[in-house]
Every structure is written in structure tokens, then in C-alpha cells.
């Protein structure tokens, strides 16, 4: 008879544990989630050799890869009616990793929109500083546009727009322009 009693006690104890567990699960629903402790992080850090456990939707660049981006700035001149007569654009494409520039290139794009405006490519000036394996890359570019009529009149107005862009190994960029 004692064996039957032990069986009944065990069933009663399981029922009591299930009831208490269901109460504790329902109660913390209003409470904010707790911060993970150091032991929680250490337990879940490594799931297999060389792999980290991340929540779904988090994309981290693979180790050893650079991030690449581009940036541009421009300087233009308008006539009294608001139409662009010339535009001088500087574009920079660069890749960076761990606070350093891994590769960088630039391109200048001059355009004229006015009938008499001309671009003088031989007068373009470029100055560079920083670059690969540095924490920054900086470009200064200056162009030359002129409003020219027939050969007998010549050029009546000269403009020298300039654009300077500085990019960093952290992915940031700033610019200045004038002229």
C-alpha cells in the first residue's frame, strides 16, 4: 500500500509544480526584459568553432573585408534667370577598414549649360593628401570656366570654382566649395 501512496504523492507534487510554473510565466509579462549577465553572454558566445551567435537580421561585415562608399559635392554658377551656366562636380569612391582607407579614387565632372560657357581642362588643378593606409583622404579640385563669344570678342568672364572633399577611415565625409 505504501507504493500506491508514493505514486499519488508524486502526481500531486507534479500538479502543484505545473500550477506554480504557469503563474510565474504569466506574471513577468508586464516587466521589462532583464539585461543579460556576463555568464549568459559567455554561455552563448561560441556555438561552434569560429562562429558567433547573432540575433536574426543582424548583418556584420565579414572579418577581413572593407566597406566601400562614395560621396560627391559640386559648385555651380547661375544666370539672372536661375539657369545653371556651369557645374563643377567632384566624386570620391573609397573603401575603409578598421579606421584606415584601403583604396580611394576620384573623378571630376565639369558641365556647361550656357550657350557661350566653355570648359578649359588644361587649367584644372588637383591636390591630394592622405590616402591608402592613412586615416583620411582629401582632394582639392579647381576648374576653369569662361564665357566666350566669337574670336574677335574673346572671353568676357572667367570663373574658377573649387571643391574640397575629405573622407575618413570611419566612413565619414565633409566638403567645402567656393569660387
C-alpha positions in Angstrom: 0.0 0.0 0.0 2.9 2.4 0.5 3.8 2.1 -3.1 0.4 3.4 -4.2 0.7 6.3 -1.7 4.1 7.3 -3.1 2.6 7.4 -6.6 -0.3 9.6 -5.5 2.1 12.0 -3.8 4.2 12.2 -6.8 1.2 13.0 -9.1 0.0 15.7 -6.6 3.5 17.3 -6.4 3.8 17.4 -10.2 0.4 19.1 -10.4 1.4 21.7 -7.8 4.7 22.5 -9.7 2.9 22.9 -13.0 0.4 25.4 -11.4 3.2 27.4 -9.8 5.2 27.5 -13.0 2.3 28.7 -15.1 1.7 31.6 -12.6 5.4 32.7 -12.8 5.3 32.7 -16.6 2.2 34.8 -16.8 3.4 37.3 -14.1 6.6 38.8 -15.7 4.8 39.6 -19.0 4.4 43.3 -17.8 8.0 43.5 -16.6 10.8 44.8 -18.9 13.3 42.1 -20.1 16.3 41.7 -17.9 19.8 42.6 -19.1 21.9 39.6 -20.0 24.6 38.8 -17.4 28.2 38.1 -18.1 27.6 34.4 -17.6 24.7 34.4 -20.1 27.0 36.0 -22.7 29.8 33.6 -22.0 27.5 30.6 -22.4 26.1 31.8 -25.7 29.1 33.4 -27.3 30.6 30.4 -29.2 28.2 28.0 -30.9 30.9 26.3 -33.0 34.5 26.8 -33.8 34.9 30.3 -35.2 31.2 31.2 -35.4 29.4 33.8 -33.2 25.8 33.6 -32.3 23.9 36.7 -33.5 20.2 37.6 -33.4 18.4 37.2 -36.7 18.5 40.3 -39.0 22.0 41.5 -37.8 24.5 41.6 -40.7 28.1 42.2 -39.8 30.8 42.6 -42.4 33.0 39.6 -42.6 36.4 39.9 -41.0 39.0 40.9 -43.5 36.6 42.8 -45.8 36.5 46.6 -46.4 33.3 48.7 -46.6 33.1 50.9 -49.7 31.1 54.0 -50.3 31.1 57.2 -52.4 30.5 60.9 -51.8 30.1 63.9 -54.1 30.0 67.7 -53.9 29.6 70.4 -56.6 29.8 74.1 -57.3 27.8 75.8 -59.9 27.0 79.2 -61.4 23.6 80.5 -62.4 22.5 83.4 -64.6 19.9 86.0 -63.5 17.0 83.8 -64.6 18.2 80.9 -62.4 19.5 78.6 -65.1 22.8 76.8 -64.4 25.6 78.1 -66.7 28.3 75.7 -65.5 28.6 73.0 -62.9 31.8 71.5 -61.4 31.3 68.2 -59.6 33.9 66.1 -57.6 33.1 62.5 -56.8 35.1 60.3 -54.4 34.9 56.5 -54.1 36.7 54.9 -51.2 36.9 51.8 -49.1 37.9 51.6 -45.5 38.5 49.1 -42.7 39.4 49.5 -39.1 39.8 53.3 -39.3 42.1 53.2 -42.3 41.5 54.0 -46.0 42.2 50.8 -48.1 41.5 52.3 -51.6 40.4 55.6 -53.0 39.7 57.2 -56.3 38.2 60.5 -57.6 36.5 61.9 -60.7 35.8 65.5 -61.7 32.8 66.1 -63.9 32.6 69.6 -65.5 29.4 70.5 -67.4 28.3 73.7 -69.2 24.7 74.7 -69.7 25.0 78.1 -71.1 25.5 78.8 -74.8 28.8 80.7 -74.5 30.3 79.0 -71.5 33.4 76.8 -72.1 35.4 74.5 -70.0 39.3 74.8 -70.0 40.6 71.3 -69.0 44.3 72.3 -69.2 43.7 74.8 -66.3 42.3 72.1 -63.9 44.2 71.9 -60.6 44.1 68.8 -58.3 45.8 68.4 -54.9 45.6 65.2 -52.9 46.7 64.3 -49.4 46.3 61.2 -47.2 45.2 58.0 -48.9 45.8 54.3 -48.7 46.8 53.1 -45.2 46.0 56.6 -43.7 43.0 57.6 -41.6 41.8 60.2 -44.2 41.9 61.0 -47.9 41.5 64.6 -49.1 41.0 66.0 -52.6 41.0 69.7 -53.7 40.0 70.3 -57.3 39.7 73.6 -59.1 38.3 74.1 -62.6 38.2 77.0 -65.1 35.1 78.1 -67.0 34.8 81.1 -69.2 32.0 82.9 -71.0 33.4 83.4 -74.5 31.9 85.0 -77.6 33.3 85.0 -81.1 37.0 85.0 -81.6 37.1 88.8 -82.1 35.4 89.4 -78.7 37.3 86.7 -76.7 36.3 85.7 -73.2 34.5 88.2 -71.1 34.0 86.4 -67.8 36.2 83.7 -66.0 35.1 81.5 -63.1 37.3 79.3 -61.1 35.1 77.0 -59.0 36.7 74.7 -56.5 35.6 71.8 -54.4 37.4 70.1 -51.5 36.2 66.7 -50.0 37.8 65.0 -47.0 36.8 61.4 -46.3 37.8 59.3 -43.2 38.6 55.7 -42.5 35.5 55.6 -40.3 33.2 56.3 -43.3 32.6 60.0 -42.7 32.9 62.8 -45.3 32.9 66.6 -45.3 33.2 69.1 -48.1 33.9 72.8 -48.8 33.4 74.7 -52.0 33.8 78.2 -53.4 34.9 80.2 -56.4 
